[in-house]
Amino acid sequence: MTPVKAALLSLFMLSGILVWGVGIYAADASSDLVAIDGYGVGAVSR
């Protein structure tokens, strides 16, 4: 894998993680229901 492809893949993966995190935050903030993230992070913080 070339360095350019590796950098693009890393950028794509990080942007996907950020979008997923924003989605969880928005779902939690928009309703009275607790958003389930599937990893137990929401349960630990409450």
NUKEMI-781604 format. One record per residue: x, y, z of N, C-alpha, C, O in turn; residue in three letters; residue number from 0. Coordinates in steps of 0.1 Angstrom, whole numbers, plus 5000, padded with zeros to 4 digits. Each point is the difference from the previous one (the first is absolute). Last residue first. Example, Ala and Ser with C-alpha at 12.3 -4.5 7.8 and 13.67 -1.06 7.14 Angstrom:
REM residues 2
<n_east: 5128 n_north: 4978 n_up: 5071 ca_east: 5009 ca_north: 5011 ca_up: 5000 c_east: 4992 c_north: 5011 c_up: 5008 o_east: 5005 o_north: 5011 o_up: 5001 residu: SER num: 1>
<n_east: 4998 n_north: 4932 n_up: 4998 ca_east: 4991 ca_north: 5012 ca_up: 5000 c_east: 5009 c_north: 5012 c_up: 5000 o_east: 5010 o_north: 5000 o_up: 5007 residu: ALA num: 0>
***
This chain:
REM residues 46
<n_east: 4765 n_north: 5069 n_up: 5327 ca_east: 4988 ca_north: 5004 ca_up: 5007 c_east: 4999 c_north: 4995 c_up: 5013 o_east: 4990 o_north: 5002 o_up: 5008 residu: ARG num: 45>
<n_east: 5045 n_north: 4989 n_up: 4960 ca_east: 5000 ca_north: 5015 ca_up: 5003 c_east: 4988 c_north: 5004 c_up: 5007 o_east: 4999 o_north: 5011 o_up: 5005 residu: SER num: 44>
<n_east: 5008 n_north: 4944 n_up: 4981 ca_east: 5010 ca_north: 5003 ca_up: 5009 c_east: 4999 c_north: 5015 c_up: 5004 o_east: 5003 o_north: 5003 o_up: 5012 residu: VAL num: 43>
<n_east: 4969 n_north: 4979 n_up: 4955 ca_east: 4996 ca_north: 4995 ca_up: 5013 c_east: 5010 c_north: 5004 c_up: 5010 o_east: 4997 o_north: 5002 o_up: 5012 residu: ALA num: 42>
<n_east: 5011 n_north: 5008 n_up: 4943 ca_east: 4989 ca_north: 5008 ca_up: 5005 c_east: 4996 c_north: 4996 c_up: 5014 o_east: 4996 o_north: 5008 o_up: 5008 residu: GLY num: 41>
<n_east: 5036 n_north: 4967 n_up: 4969 ca_east: 5006 ca_north: 5013 ca_up: 5004 c_east: 4989 c_north: 5009 c_up: 5006 o_east: 5002 o_north: 5007 o_up: 5010 residu: VAL num: 40>
<n_east: 4995 n_north: 4947 n_up: 4970 ca_east: 4999 ca_north: 5002 ca_up: 5014 c_east: 5005 c_north: 5014 c_up: 5005 o_east: 5001 o_north: 5002 o_up: 5012 residu: GLY num: 39>
<n_east: 4994 n_north: 4979 n_up: 4942 ca_east: 5012 ca_north: 4996 ca_up: 5007 c_east: 5000 c_north: 5002 c_up: 5015 o_east: 5010 o_north: 4998 o_up: 5006 residu: TYR num: 38>
<n_east: 4954 n_north: 5012 n_up: 4962 ca_east: 5004 ca_north: 4987 ca_up: 4997 c_east: 5013 c_north: 4995 c_up: 5007 o_east: 5003 o_north: 4989 o_up: 5000 residu: GLY num: 37>
<n_east: 4967 n_north: 5053 n_up: 5000 ca_east: 5012 ca_north: 5000 ca_up: 4991 c_east: 5005 c_north: 4986 c_up: 4997 o_east: 5009 o_north: 4998 o_up: 4991 residu: ASP num: 36>
<n_east: 4943 n_north: 5028 n_up: 5024 ca_east: 5008 ca_north: 4988 ca_up: 5002 c_east: 5011 c_north: 5000 c_up: 4990 o_east: 4998 o_north: 5000 o_up: 4988 residu: ILE num: 35>
<n_east: 4971 n_north: 5041 n_up: 5035 ca_east: 5005 ca_north: 4994 ca_up: 4988 c_east: 5009 c_north: 4988 c_up: 5004 o_east: 5008 o_north: 5001 o_up: 5009 residu: ALA num: 34>
<n_east: 4950 n_north: 5020 n_up: 5019 ca_east: 5014 ca_north: 4998 ca_up: 5000 c_east: 5004 c_north: 4993 c_up: 4987 o_east: 4995 o_north: 4990 o_up: 4997 residu: VAL num: 33>
<n_east: 4960 n_north: 5042 n_up: 5009 ca_east: 5005 ca_north: 4986 ca_up: 5000 c_east: 5016 c_north: 5000 c_up: 5000 o_east: 5006 o_north: 5009 o_up: 4994 residu: LEU num: 32>
<n_east: 4966 n_north: 5030 n_up: 5001 ca_east: 5001 ca_north: 4996 ca_up: 5014 c_east: 5006 c_north: 4986 c_up: 5002 o_east: 5003 o_north: 4996 o_up: 5011 residu: ASP num: 31>
<n_east: 5009 n_north: 5036 n_up: 4946 ca_east: 4988 ca_north: 4993 ca_up: 5006 c_east: 5003 c_north: 4997 c_up: 5014 o_east: 5011 o_north: 5002 o_up: 5005 residu: SER num: 30>
<n_east: 5020 n_north: 5021 n_up: 4965 ca_east: 4988 ca_north: 5003 ca_up: 4994 c_east: 4987 c_north: 4994 c_up: 5007 o_east: 4989 o_north: 5003 o_up: 4996 residu: SER num: 29>
<n_east: 5059 n_north: 4990 n_up: 5015 ca_east: 4996 ca_north: 5013 ca_up: 5003 c_east: 4986 c_north: 5003 c_up: 4995 o_east: 4993 o_north: 5009 o_up: 5006 residu: ALA num: 28>
<n_east: 5028 n_north: 4950 n_up: 4985 ca_east: 4999 ca_north: 5001 ca_up: 5014 c_east: 4994 c_north: 5013 c_up: 5004 o_east: 4992 o_north: 5001 o_up: 5009 residu: ASP num: 27>
<n_east: 5019 n_north: 4991 n_up: 4946 ca_east: 4989 ca_north: 4992 ca_up: 5004 c_east: 4997 c_north: 5000 c_up: 5015 o_east: 4988 o_north: 5000 o_up: 5004 residu: ALA num: 26>
<n_east: 5050 n_north: 5023 n_up: 4979 ca_east: 4987 ca_north: 5006 ca_up: 4995 c_east: 4988 c_north: 4992 c_up: 5004 o_east: 4990 o_north: 5006 o_up: 5004 residu: ALA num: 25>
<n_east: 5053 n_north: 4976 n_up: 5005 ca_east: 4997 ca_north: 5012 ca_up: 5009 c_east: 4987 c_north: 5007 c_up: 4996 o_east: 4992 o_north: 5004 o_up: 5008 residu: TYR num: 24>
<n_east: 5023 n_north: 4960 n_up: 4966 ca_east: 4996 ca_north: 4995 ca_up: 5013 c_east: 4997 c_north: 5012 c_up: 5009 o_east: 4990 o_north: 5000 o_up: 5007 residu: ILE num: 23>
<n_east: 5026 n_north: 5010 n_up: 4951 ca_east: 4987 ca_north: 4994 ca_up: 4999 c_east: 4995 c_north: 4995 c_up: 5013 o_east: 4988 o_north: 5002 o_up: 5003 residu: GLY num: 22>
<n_east: 5056 n_north: 5014 n_up: 4993 ca_east: 4990 ca_north: 5011 ca_up: 4999 c_east: 4986 c_north: 4995 c_up: 5000 o_east: 4991 o_north: 5006 o_up: 5005 residu: VAL num: 21>
<n_east: 5044 n_north: 4963 n_up: 4993 ca_east: 4999 ca_north: 5006 ca_up: 5013 c_east: 4990 c_north: 5011 c_up: 5001 o_east: 4993 o_north: 5002 o_up: 5009 residu: GLY num: 20>
<n_east: 5016 n_north: 4978 n_up: 4949 ca_east: 4993 ca_north: 4990 ca_up: 5009 c_east: 4998 c_north: 5006 c_up: 5014 o_east: 4990 o_north: 4999 o_up: 5006 residu: TRP num: 19>
<n_east: 5037 n_north: 5025 n_up: 4963 ca_east: 4986 ca_north: 5001 ca_up: 4997 c_east: 4991 c_north: 4990 c_up: 5008 o_east: 4989 o_north: 5004 o_up: 5004 residu: VAL num: 18>
<n_east: 5058 n_north: 4995 n_up: 5002 ca_east: 4994 ca_north: 5013 ca_up: 5005 c_east: 4986 c_north: 5001 c_up: 4996 o_east: 4992 o_north: 5005 o_up: 5009 residu: LEU num: 17>
<n_east: 5031 n_north: 4957 n_up: 4975 ca_east: 4998 ca_north: 4999 ca_up: 5015 c_east: 4995 c_north: 5013 c_up: 5006 o_east: 4991 o_north: 5000 o_up: 5009 residu: ILE num: 16>
<n_east: 5019 n_north: 4999 n_up: 4945 ca_east: 4989 ca_north: 4991 ca_up: 5003 c_east: 4997 c_north: 4999 c_up: 5015 o_east: 4989 o_north: 5000 o_up: 5004 residu: GLY num: 15>
<n_east: 5049 n_north: 5024 n_up: 4981 ca_east: 4987 ca_north: 5008 ca_up: 4997 c_east: 4988 c_north: 4991 c_up: 5003 o_east: 4990 o_north: 5005 o_up: 5005 residu: SER num: 14>
<n_east: 5052 n_north: 4974 n_up: 4999 ca_east: 4998 ca_north: 5010 ca_up: 5010 c_east: 4987 c_north: 5009 c_up: 4998 o_east: 4993 o_north: 5003 o_up: 5010 residu: LEU num: 13>
<n_east: 5020 n_north: 4966 n_up: 4956 ca_east: 4996 ca_north: 4993 ca_up: 5012 c_east: 4997 c_north: 5010 c_up: 5012 o_east: 4991 o_north: 4998 o_up: 5007 residu: MET num: 12>
<n_east: 5026 n_north: 5019 n_up: 4952 ca_east: 4986 ca_north: 4995 ca_up: 4998 c_east: 4995 c_north: 4993 c_up: 5013 o_east: 4989 o_north: 5002 o_up: 5004 residu: PHE num: 11>
<n_east: 5056 n_north: 5013 n_up: 4995 ca_east: 4991 ca_north: 5011 ca_up: 5000 c_east: 4985 c_north: 4996 c_up: 4999 o_east: 4992 o_north: 5005 o_up: 5007 residu: LEU num: 10>
<n_east: 5042 n_north: 4962 n_up: 4988 ca_east: 4999 ca_north: 5005 ca_up: 5014 c_east: 4990 c_north: 5011 c_up: 5001 o_east: 4993 o_north: 5001 o_up: 5010 residu: SER num: 9>
<n_east: 5016 n_north: 4983 n_up: 4947 ca_east: 4992 ca_north: 4990 ca_up: 5008 c_east: 4999 c_north: 5005 c_up: 5014 o_east: 4989 o_north: 4999 o_up: 5006 residu: LEU num: 8>
<n_east: 5038 n_north: 5027 n_up: 4966 ca_east: 4986 ca_north: 5001 ca_up: 4997 c_east: 4991 c_north: 4990 c_up: 5007 o_east: 4989 o_north: 5004 o_up: 5005 residu: LEU num: 7>
<n_east: 5058 n_north: 4993 n_up: 5001 ca_east: 4995 ca_north: 5013 ca_up: 5006 c_east: 4985 c_north: 5002 c_up: 4997 o_east: 4992 o_north: 5004 o_up: 5008 residu: ALA num: 6>
<n_east: 5030 n_north: 4959 n_up: 4972 ca_east: 4999 ca_north: 4998 ca_up: 5015 c_east: 4994 c_north: 5012 c_up: 5006 o_east: 4992 o_north: 5000 o_up: 5010 residu: ALA num: 5>
<n_east: 5018 n_north: 5002 n_up: 4945 ca_east: 4988 ca_north: 4992 ca_up: 5002 c_east: 4998 c_north: 4998 c_up: 5015 o_east: 4988 o_north: 5000 o_up: 5005 residu: LYS num: 4>
<n_east: 5050 n_north: 5023 n_up: 4982 ca_east: 4989 ca_north: 5008 ca_up: 4997 c_east: 4987 c_north: 4992 c_up: 5003 o_east: 4990 o_north: 5005 o_up: 5005 residu: VAL num: 3>
<n_east: 5052 n_north: 4973 n_up: 5000 ca_east: 4997 ca_north: 5010 ca_up: 5010 c_east: 4988 c_north: 5008 c_up: 4998 o_east: 4993 o_north: 5004 o_up: 5009 residu: PRO num: 2>
<n_east: 5009 n_north: 4948 n_up: 4969 ca_east: 5008 ca_north: 5012 ca_up: 4999 c_east: 4996 c_north: 5009 c_up: 5011 o_east: 4989 o_north: 4999 o_up: 5006 residu: THR num: 1>
<n_east: 5009 n_north: 4946 n_up: 4992 ca_east: 4992 ca_north: 5012 ca_up: 5000 c_east: 5009 c_north: 5012 c_up: 5000 o_east: 5010 o_north: 5001 o_up: 5008 residu: MET num: 0>
***
